[in-house]
Structures are given as structure tokens and as C-alpha cells.
Amino acid sequence: LQGCDLIIEAVFENMALKHEITKELEPCLAEGGVWGSNTSTLPISQLAEASANAEHFIGIHFFSPVEKMPLVEIILGEKTGPAAIAKALDFVAQIKKTPIVVHDSRGFYTSRSFGTYVQEGAELVGEGVNPALIENAGKQLGMPTGPLAVSDEVSIELGVKIMTAAKKELGDAYVPQGSDDIMVKMVDAGRLGRKNGKGWYDYPEGAKKHLSPVLGEMFPRAADQPDVEAVKERLLYRQLIECARCFEEGVLETPEDGDIGAIFGWGFAPYTGGPFSHMDTVGIAHVVAVLDRLTATHGERFAPTQQLRDMAARGEGFYGKAA
């Protein structure tokens, strides 16, 4: 690695391990070289604390499977300088991927917003909604796969580890989700996801995967089931409000980055043009009204941002004045 212009570290999501690798190998960089960290959740500013030159430290987040996914999320730490941004963007162009640039935040934009799709799926299971209904609603919404299937693919255990790390880091500031206990219950039962052959689905050798019958025992089925449109609405609007929060907090600088990141990063229903285009299309006032109704019924995780309320009052959209 001696003399490299750019080194990208991609070890496990563990702050101490990443710090250790940075200290050990950053000296190999050429003068003016850039250190990149491939992380999906750990704050870049904290990772950069191990760097001798935080101006040349940047997040370069690839998506799995890397050979298929076109998006790379470039994440700026508090001290990341323009040279590092330019180097990262040049590199992403060289490997023919599509970059978006976001600011530091736990989970950044993509992992944070995509995580809400998985969380809402788990919440619905915990309420006794039929898992098959949840999965079909996700696919009818236009997502590549249902929230439970994708949770299995990325690993239920990983979700619990990320949640545990966030709790430890944030302390009293951590906002518990109803899905937390559901995911912990799954992991405690040894249901970690596809990686160990049993999660929301069972993965019998030589046979097709199927939703596990044990889910009915772990999470008793409610007598009254919602209709598919109600489930689709919850899965959609839980993602929309998190995207809007990222925009209000300045994690995103432009709605274009938000739409590109959503479609290419986690397969957000492509027919919508992305979450911000979709909110503009249906109208921000409509979005706020639906979120208020969902908040009253299902809790504060659906609460509209003040920015959304102000935009609705002014008749604005993310891409300018509403038509």
C-alpha cells in the first residue's frame, strides 16, 4: 500500500477496529493521499478521530452486492476538505459508479432511511399482521423485495448490533423503536437471517425459501387484519418521513441526491422517481395530512417535520413551487 493516492478500508462495523486499521495503514498514503472508510452506519467524524489528517478522511460507502449496485455514497465528516471530496468523486467516476454526497449522521442517508422499511415490517409482525401480507404489500409498493426478506438478506443480527451500538453511543438521546424488541426476540431465538438458514424465512437445503411457520407461534396472528393498502401506506410513508428528516437536518443537500440515492441505493419504488419526487407529485400538503393521520394511529415515528409543514403552507415542493 506504500505510496497509494487513495486507500479504502472496509473492515467490520466496529469503531475500535477501524481506528486501529487507520492508525496502522494511513502512513502508507502518498503525500496528499486520501483515506476512505467503507461504512454504512458509523459516523465519519468519529472514525476520523484516529486520522493524522482529518481533512483527507472521507466516507466511501459501497452497496451490496458491490458488483451489481451502481451507487456509492460519499460521506463528509466535519473536517473533510475539498481535496478529499474531489479525489473520492474522481475515483467513483473511474470505476463507473454513480455518487451522491451526504453529510455525517448515524446511518447517513441511505442506511438510515432504508432501515425504516425493515423496521416497519418488524413492527407489523409484532402487531400480529400476517407476514405474507406484509411481504406482498412491500412488493406491490414497488420495492424489489418485502421488508422481511431483505432483513434476512442483510442479517437480523446485524440490525440488532447496529441498534445496540446506537443505544450505547446515544444513551438517553436514543429513541426506542417498537421493532427493537421484535428483532431482539428473533436473534434470541437463534433466527439471524439467511446467513444461518433461519430468520423470517426458513432456507431448507435444496428447496425454495418460505416464510417460517414459527412466526405464528412467536408473534400470534391478530384476529383483524389490515387491508393491503393500509400496509403499503405504512411501509411507504415510514420511508418518506425519514428521507424528509434527512433533508431538514442537512444530511442531504439536494433532493436529486435523495432521489438517486433511494432508487440506486436501496431500490426505492423506481416508478415514483424517488421519495422527494413522489412527495412533490402527490403534494406536500397531502403528505403532511397522511403523516398526521398515521402519527395519531401509530405513533411519533410518522410525525411530519416542521419543514414539511412550512412547505405545505407555502405551496412549495422539494424541486420548487408546486404546480
MARSE-666331 format. One record per atom (N, C-alpha, C): x negated, y, z negated. Coordinates in steps of 0.1 Angstrom, whole numbers, padded with zeros to 4 digits, always signed. Atoms other than C-alpha are relative to their C-alpha. Layout:
BEGIN
XYZ...
***
This chain:
BEGIN
-0008-0012+0000+0000+0000+0000-0008+0013+0000+0008-0012+0001-0030+0023-0003+0001+0009+0013+0000-0009-0011-0026+0054+0019+0013+0001+0007-0013+0000-0007+0011+0049+0027+0006+0014-0002-0008-0012+0000+0032+0080+0036+0012-0001-0009-0013+0002+0007+0063+0065+0020+0000-0014-0005-0002+0013+0007+0068+0037-0005+0014+0000-0005-0014+0002+0006+0103+0024-0013+0000-0012-0009-0001+0010+0010+0107+0005-0045+0015-0006+0000-0013+0006+0000+0136-0020-0046+0002-0011-0010-0001+0011+0010+0133-0040-0078+0014+0001-0007-0013+0001+0007+0163-0049-0101+0004+0014-0006-0005-0013+0006+0185-0021-0115-0003+0000-0015+0005-0001+0014+0165-0017-0147-0009+0012-0001+0008-0013+0001+0152+0017-0157-0014-0002-0004+0014+0002+0005+0122+0004-0176-0009-0006+0011+0008+0007-0010+0111-0019-0148-0003+0009+0012+0003-0009-0011+0115+0008-0122-0011+0010-0004+0010-0009+0005+0095+0032-0143-0014-0007+0000+0013+0008+0000+0067+0005-0147-0005-0001+0014+0005+0002-0014+0065-0001-0109-0004+0014+0006+0003-0014-0005+0065+0037-0102-0014+0004-0005+0013-0004+0006+0036+0043-0126-0012-0008+0006+0010+0009-0005+0017+0013-0112-0004+0003+0014+0003+0000-0014+0020+0019-0075+0001+0014+0007-0001-0013-0005+0027+0056-0070-0014+0006+0004+0014-0005-0004-0011+0064-0070-0004-0005+0014+0004+0005-0014-0013+0044-0037+0004+0009+0011-0004-0009-0011+0005+0071-0018-0011+0009+0005+0009-0010-0006-0014+0092+0006+0003+0014-0005-0003-0014+0004-0017+0129-0002+0013+0005+0006-0012-0004-0006+0017+0144+0002+0010-0010+0002-0009+0011-0003+0033+0110+0003+0013+0000-0009-0013+0000+0007+0069+0103-0009+0003-0014-0006-0005+0012+0007+0082+0077-0034+0015+0000+0001-0015+0001-0001+0117+0064-0027+0004-0012-0009-0005+0011+0008+0138+0043-0051+0013-0004+0006-0013+0006-0005+0165+0020-0037+0008-0004-0012-0008+0003+0012+0190+0021-0065+0015+0004+0004-0014-0003-0003+0228+0020-0064+0007+0007-0011-0007-0006+0011+0236+0034-0098-0009+0008-0009+0008-0007+0010+0206+0047-0118-0003+0014+0004+0003-0014-0003+0202+0085-0120-0014+0002+0005+0013-0002-0006+0173+0096-0098-0008+0009-0009+0008-0009+0008+0163+0124-0121-0007-0007-0012+0006+0008+0011+0157+0099-0149-0010-0010+0005+0010+0008-0006+0139+0075-0126-0013+0008+0003+0011-0008-0003+0117+0104-0116-0009+0004-0012+0008-0004+0012+0105+0109-0152-0013-0008+0000+0013+0009+0000+0079+0081-0145-0009+0005+0011+0008-0004-0011+0066+0100-0115-0010+0011-0004+0010-0011+0002+0035+0122-0114+0003+0012+0008-0004-0011-0008+0052+0143-0088+0015-0001+0004-0015+0002-0002+0090+0145-0091+0005+0007+0012-0004-0007-0013+0092+0169-0061+0000-0010+0012+0001+0010-0010+0082+0139-0040+0006-0013-0003-0008+0012+0004+0106+0114-0056+0014+0002+0004-0014-0002-0006+0139+0107-0039+0007-0014+0000-0007+0013-0001+0166+0080-0039+0003-0003+0015-0003+0005-0013+0169+0059-0007+0008-0012-0002-0009+0011+0004+0199+0037-0012+0005-0008+0012-0005+0008-0011+0205+0009+0013+0012-0008-0004-0012+0007+0003+0237-0011+0015-0002-0015+0005+0001+0015-0002+0241-0049+0015+0011-0005+0009+0013+0004-0004+0236-0067+0038-0007+0010+0009+0008-0011-0005+0209-0043+0049-0001-0001+0016+0002+0001-0014+0205-0057+0084+0013+0003+0008-0013-0003-0007+0242-0051+0092+0006+0014-0004-0006-0013+0004+0251-0019+0072-0007+0012+0005+0007-0011-0007+0244+0013+0091-0004+0012-0009+0002-0012+0008+0244+0037+0062-0012+0000-0010+0010-0002+0011+0216+0050+0039+0004+0012-0007-0003-0011+0009+0224+0072+0010-0013+0007-0005+0012-0007+0004+0197+0098+0004+0004+0008-0013-0004-0006+0013+0199+0110-0033-0010+0009-0005+0010-0011+0005+0183+0142-0046+0000+0000-0015+0002-0003+0014+0170+0144-0081+0000+0014-0003+0000-0015+0004+0169+0177-0100-0012+0007+0006+0013-0006-0005+0133+0183-0088-0004-0004+0014+0004+0005-0013+0133+0166-0054-0001+0012+0009+0003-0011-0009+0117+0190-0029+0004-0002+0015-0004+0001-0014+0124+0197+0008-0009-0009+0008+0009+0009-0008+0093+0177+0020+0005-0014-0002-0005+0013+0002+0107+0146+0004+0013-0003+0007-0012+0001-0007+0141+0152+0019-0003-0002+0015+0003+0001-0015+0126+0157+0054-0006-0014+0003+0006+0013-0002+0105+0125+0050+0010-0011+0000-0010+0011+0001+0134+0104+0039+0010+0000+0013-0008-0001-0012+0156+0117+0068-0007-0005+0012+0008+0005-0011+0129+0111+0093-0001-0015+0000+0001+0015+0001+0124+0075+0081+0013-0007+0003-0013+0006-0003+0161+0068+0082+0003+0000+0015-0002-0001-0015+0163+0081+0118-0009-0010+0008+0010+0009-0007+0132+0060+0128+0006-0015-0001-0006+0013+0001+0150+0028+0116+0014-0001+0005-0013-0001-0007+0182+0039+0134+0011-0003-0009-0011+0000+0009+0204+0041+0104+0006+0014-0001-0007-0013+0002+0229+0069+0095-0001+0005-0014+0002-0004+0014+0220+0090+0065+0012+0010-0005-0008-0011+0006+0242+0110+0041-0009+0005-0012+0008-0006+0011+0227+0134+0015+0009+0003-0012-0009-0002+0011+0242+0134-0020-0009+0005-0012+0007-0004+0012+0232+0149-0054+0001-0011-0011+0001+0010+0010+0224+0130-0085+0012-0001-0009-0012+0002+0009+0251+0114-0106-0001-0015-0002+0000+0014+0002+0256+0080-0122+0009-0007+0010-0007+0007-0011+0266+0057-0093+0000+0009+0013+0001-0009-0012+0260+0087-0069+0015+0001+0006-0013-0001-0006+0289+0089-0044+0006-0014+0004-0006+0012-0006+0293+0055-0027+0003-0010-0011-0003+0010+0011+0289+0031-0057+0010+0004-0009-0010-0005+0009+0309+0053-0079+0014-0001+0005-0013+0000-0006+0338+0057-0055+0005-0014+0003-0004+0013-0004+0338+0022-0042+0003-0009-0012-0003+0008+0013+0337+0008-0078+0014+0002-0004-0014-0002+0005+0372+0023-0084+0009-0010+0007-0008+0010-0008+0386-0001-0057+0000-0013-0008+0002+0012+0007+0372-0031-0076+0007+0001-0014-0006-0002+0013+0383-0016-0110+0015-0001+0000-0015+0000-0001+0419-0010-0099+0005-0014+0003-0004+0014-0002+0421-0046-0086+0000-0008-0013+0000+0007+0013+0410-0059-0120+0011+0005-0010-0010-0005+0009+0434-0036-0138+0014-0007+0004-0013+0006-0004+0463-0050-0117+0001-0015-0004+0000+0014+0004+0453-0086-0125+0003+0000-0015-0002-0001+0014+0452-0076-0162+0015+0003-0004-0015-0003+0002+0488-0063-0159+0009-0012+0004-0008+0012-0004+0499-0097-0146+0005+0000+0014-0004+0000-0014+0502-0088-0109-0007-0012+0007+0005+0012-0007+0498-0118-0086-0013+0003+0008+0013-0003-0007+0461-0119-0073+0001+0000+0015-0001+0001-0015+0472-0129-0038+0007+0013+0005-0007-0012-0004+0495-0098-0037-0011+0011+0000+0011-0010+0000+0465-0076-0047-0009-0001+0012+0009+0002-0011+0442-0091-0021+0006+0004+0013-0007-0003-0013+0468-0088+0007+0002+0015+0001-0003-0015+0000+0476-0052-0003-0013+0007+0005+0012-0006-0004+0439-0043+0000-0003-0001+0015+0002+0002-0015+0436-0058+0035+0010+0008+0008-0010-0008-0007+0469-0042+0046-0004+0015+0000+0004-0014+0001+0455-0009+0034-0011+0004+0010+0010-0003-0010+0427-0013+0060-0014-0002-0005+0013+0003+0005+0399-0023+0037-0005-0013+0006+0005+0013-0006+0376-0051+0050+0004-0012-0007-0004+0012+0008+0385-0074+0022+0007+0005-0013-0007-0004+0012+0405-0074-0010-0009+0003-0011+0009-0005+0010+0391-0059-0042-0006-0012-0009+0005+0011+0008+0388-0093-0060-0011-0008+0008+0010+0007-0008+0369-0109-0031-0013+0008+0001+0012-0008-0001+0345-0080-0028-0007+0000-0014+0006+0001+0013+0340-0081-0066-0008-0013-0002+0008+0012+0000+0329-0117-0063-0013+0001+0008+0012-0001-0009+0305-0109-0035-0011+0008-0006+0010-0009+0006+0287-0081-0054-0004-0006-0014+0002+0006+0013+0290-0102-0086+0007+0008-0011-0007-0006+0011+0314-0096-0115-0010+0003-0011+0010-0002+0010+0284-0099-0138-0008+0013+0002+0007-0012-0003+0266-0071-0121+0009+0012-0004-0009-0010+0004+0297-0049-0126+0000+0002-0016+0000-0001+0015+0296-0057-0164-0013+0006-0004+0013-0005+0004+0259-0050-0166-0001+0015+0002+0000-0014-0003+0263-0016-0149+0009+0008-0010-0009-0006+0009+0293-0008-0172-0007+0001-0014+0006+0001+0013+0273-0019-0203-0012+0011-0001+0011-0010+0000+0243+0003-0193+0005+0014-0001-0006-0013+0000+0266+0033-0187+0005+0003-0014-0005-0002+0014+0282+0028-0222-0012+0004-0009+0012-0002+0009+0247+0027-0238-0006+0014+0003+0007-0012-0004+0234+0057-0219+0009+0012-0004-0009-0011+0002+0265+0079-0223+0006+0001-0014-0005-0001+0014+0276+0070-0258+0015+0004+0000-0014-0005+0002+0308+0089-0268+0005+0006+0012-0005-0006-0012+0310+0105-0234+0005-0010+0010-0005+0010-0009+0317+0072-0218+0015-0001+0000-0014+0001+0000+0353+0070-0206+0004-0015+0003-0004+0014-0002+0366+0034-0210+0010-0002+0011-0010+0003-0010+0385+0018-0182+0007-0013-0004-0007+0013+0004+0412-0009-0186-0006-0012+0006+0006+0011-0007+0392-0030-0162-0012-0005-0008+0012+0005+0007+0362-0032-0186+0002-0013-0007-0003+0012+0008+0378-0058-0209+0003-0012+0009-0004+0011-0010+0391-0078-0179-0013-0006+0006+0013+0004-0006+0356-0080-0163-0008-0008-0011+0008+0006+0011+0340-0089-0197+0006-0014-0003-0007+0013+0003+0366-0117-0202-0004-0010+0011+0004+0009-0011+0357-0131-0167-0014-0005-0002+0014+0004+0002+0320-0131-0175-0002-0009-0012+0001+0009+0012+0325-0146-0210+0005-0014+0004-0005+0013-0005+0344-0174-0192-0009-0007+0010+0009+0006-0009+0314-0180-0170+0003+0002+0014-0004-0002-0014+0331-0167-0139-0007+0013+0005+0009-0011-0004+0304-0145-0124+0001+0005+0014-0002-0003-0014+0314-0145-0088-0005-0010+0009+0005+0010-0010+0302-0162-0056-0013-0006-0004+0013+0005+0003+0267-0165-0070+0000-0013-0008+0000+0013+0007+0277-0193-0094+0012-0009+0004-0011+0009-0005+0306-0207-0074+0013+0002-0006-0013-0002+0006+0334-0193-0095+0001+0014-0006-0003-0014+0004+0348-0158-0100+0015+0001+0001-0014-0001-0003+0382-0145-0090+0004-0012+0009-0002+0011-0009+0379-0172-0063-0008-0012-0005+0009+0012+0001+0366-0208-0065-0006-0003+0013+0008+0002-0012+0340-0218-0040-0004-0015+0001+0003+0014+0000+0342-0256-0036-0010-0003+0012+0010+0003-0010+0313-0271-0017+0006-0007+0012-0005+0006-0012+0321-0278+0019+0015+0003+0003-0014-0003-0002+0356-0263+0016+0002+0016-0001-0003-0015+0000+0372-0228+0020+0002+0005-0014-0003-0006+0014+0372-0205-0010+0015+0003-0001-0014-0003+0003+0405-0199-0027+0001+0007-0013-0002-0006+0013+0419-0178-0055+0001-0010-0011+0001+0011+0010+0413-0197-0087+0013-0001-0007-0012+0002+0008+0443-0213-0104-0001+0004-0015+0002-0003+0014+0427-0205-0138+0004+0015-0003-0003-0014+0003+0435-0168-0133+0014+0001-0006-0014+0000+0006+0472-0176-0141+0000-0003-0015+0001+0003+0014+0461-0190-0174-0007+0011-0008+0008-0011+0007+0436-0162-0183+0008+0013+0000-0008-0013-0001+0460-0134-0172+0014-0004+0004-0013+0005-0004+0496-0146-0174+0008+0010+0009-0007-0007-0010+0518-0135-0145+0012+0007-0005-0012-0008+0004+0543-0107-0151+0013-0005+0007-0013+0005-0006+0580-0116-0145+0004+0009+0012-0004-0010-0010+0585-0084-0125-0013+0004+0008+0012-0003-0008+0560-0080-0096+0003+0013+0008-0002-0012-0009+0555-0046-0078+0000-0004+0014+0000+0003-0014+0561-0044-0041-0014+0004+0005+0013-0001-0006+0531-0044-0018-0004+0015+0002+0003-0015-0003+0534-0006-0010-0005+0006-0013+0005-0006+0013+0530+0003-0047-0014-0004-0003+0013+0004+0003+0499-0018-0050-0010+0006+0010+0009-0007-0009+0484-0003-0018-0002+0014-0004+0001-0013+0004+0491+0031-0031-0010+0002-0011+0010-0001+0011+0472+0025-0063-0014-0003+0004+0014+0003-0005+0442+0010-0045-0005+0011+0008+0004-0011-0008+0441+0039-0021-0003+0012-0008+0001-0013+0007+0447+0068-0045-0011+0000-0011+0011+0001+0010+0422+0055-0071-0013+0003+0006+0013-0004-0007+0395+0058-0045+0001+0015+0004-0001-0014-0004+0408+0092-0032-0004+0009-0011+0002-0009+0011+0407+0108-0066-0015+0000-0004+0014+0001+0003+0372+0096-0073-0009+0008+0010+0007-0008-0010+0360+0110-0040+0002+0015-0002-0003-0014+0003+0377+0143-0048-0008+0005-0012+0008-0003+0012+0359+0143-0082-0015+0003+0004+0014-0001-0004+0325+0138-0065-0001+0013+0008+0001-0013-0008+0333+0168-0042+0000+0012-0010-0002-0011+0009+0344+0190-0071-0013+0002-0009+0012+0000+0009+0313+0181-0092-0013+0004+0008+0012-0004-0008+0289+0189-0063-0009-0012+0003+0008+0012-0004+0277+0153-0058-0001+0000+0015+0000-0002-0015+0288+0158-0022-0001+0015+0004+0001-0013-0005+0280+0189-0003+0010+0003+0011-0009-0002-0011+0303+0184+0027+0010-0012+0001-0010+0011-0002+0335+0164+0035-0005-0010+0010+0005+0009-0010+0317+0150+0065-0009-0011-0006+0008+0010+0007+0291+0132+0043+0009-0010-0008-0009+0009+0007+0320+0119+0022+0007-0010+0009-0007+0009-0009+0339+0105+0052-0009-0010+0006+0009+0009-0006+0309+0090+0069-0005-0011-0011+0005+0009+0010+0296+0075+0036+0011-0010-0004-0011+0009+0004+0330+0060+0028+0002-0011+0010-0002+0010-0010+0335+0043+0061-0012-0009+0003+0012+0009-0002+0300+0031+0067-0006-0006-0012+0006+0005+0012+0291+0025+0031+0008-0011-0007-0008+0011+0006+0320+0005+0017+0012-0004+0008-0010+0004-0008+0343+0001+0046+0014+0006-0002-0013-0007+0003+0370+0026+0035+0008+0000+0013-0009+0001-0011+0400+0021+0058-0004+0010+0012+0006-0009-0011+0384+0034+0091+0011+0008+0008-0011-0007-0007+0418+0043+0107+0003+0014-0006-0003-0013+0007+0421+0072+0082-0010+0011+0004+0010-0010-0003+0389+0089+0094-0008+0003-0013+0007-0002+0013+0377+0087+0057+0009+0006-0010-0009-0005+0010+0391+0098+0024+0003+0015+0001-0002-0015-0001+0387+0136+0030+0009+0003+0012-0009-0001-0012+0402+0134+0065+0014-0004-0003-0013+0005+0003+0430+0113+0051+0008+0010-0009-0007-0010+0009+0438+0138+0023+0004+0012+0008-0004-0011-0009+0438+0166+0049+0012-0003+0008-0011+0004-0009+0461+0146+0072+0013-0001-0007-0013+0001+0007+0488+0138+0046+0003+0013-0007-0003-0012+0007+0484+0172+0030-0005+0000-0015+0005+0001+0014+0467+0181-0003+0011+0001-0010-0011-0001+0009+0500+0191-0019+0006-0014-0002-0006+0013+0001+0513+0156-0011-0009-0009-0009+0010+0008+0008+0481+0140-0026+0002+0003-0015-0002-0004+0014+0485+0160-0058+0013-0005-0006-0013+0005+0005+0522+0151-0061-0001-0015-0003+0001+0015+0002+0514+0113-0057-0009-0002-0013+0010+0002+0011+0484+0116-0082+0007+0003-0013-0007-0003+0013+0506+0133-0108+0010-0011-0004-0009+0011+0003+0532+0105-0105-0007-0012-0005+0008+0012+0005+0505+0078-0108-0006+0003-0014+0006-0003+0014+0490+0096-0138+0010-0002-0010-0010+0002+0010+0523+0097-0156+0003-0015-0002-0003+0014+0001+0528+0060-0149-0012-0009-0005+0011+0009+0002+0493+0045-0151-0012+0006-0007+0011-0006+0008+0470+0070-0169-0008+0010+0007+0008-0011-0003+0445+0097-0167-0010-0003+0011+0010+0003-0010+0422+0079-0142+0005+0005+0014-0006-0005-0012+0446+0092-0115+0002+0016+0000-0003-0014+0001+0447+0128-0127-0007+0009+0011+0006-0008-0011+0441+0154-0099-0010+0009-0006+0010-0010+0004+0411+0177-0101+0007+0014+0001-0004-0014-0001+0416+0214-0106-0002+0005+0014+0003-0004-0013+0400+0219-0072+0012-0004+0010-0012+0005-0008+0428+0198-0056+0012+0008-0002-0012-0008+0003+0455+0218-0073-0002+0014+0006+0002-0014-0006+0439+0251-0062+0002-0001+0015-0001+0002-0015+0436+0238-0026+0015-0001+0004-0014+0002-0003+0472+0227-0026+0008+0013-0001-0007-0013+0002+0484+0261-0039-0004+0010+0011+0004-0009-0011+0464+0279-0012+0002-0005+0014-0002+0006-0013+0474+0256+0016-0012-0004+0008+0013+0003-0006+0438+0246+0022-0002-0015+0001+0005+0014-0001+0422+0213+0033-0015+0000-0002+0014+0001+0001+0387+0200+0029-0007+0005+0012+0006-0005-0012+0380+0209+0065+0005+0014+0004-0004-0013-0003+0395+0243+0063+0015+0002-0003-0014-0003+0003+0430+0258+0062+0009-0011+0006-0009+0010-0005+0458+0233+0065+0008+0006+0013-0007-0005-0012+0476+0235+0099+0013+0006-0003
***
